[in-house]
Amino acid sequence: MKVLAGRKRAEAVSKAADDIVPQVYAAIAIALHREYGWGYTRINRAFARSQEIWESFNGRMDEMVKMCEEETGISLELGGKNG
């Protein structure tokens, strides 16, 4: 039962991430366009690079968040067990 519950929980988290990530990227794209005048090509390049960085951390989100703060001064919080 615990294995099945864990699997269902993981599926729910994955679904939530699939739903929210495009919304977050959309908000960022709109902000970059409206506030800084970035166009499609520049925004798309930034998104592609961010995806490469995300994938390079391969589940080590706590390390990525720490590096973000060190390199940019932007502090983020992770929820759940990683934070």
PyMOL commands that set and color helices and strands:
alter all, ss='L'
color gray80, all
select helices_A, chain A and resi 2-36+40-57+61-72+80-82
alter helices_A, ss='H'
color red, helices_A
deselect
rebuild
show_as cartoon
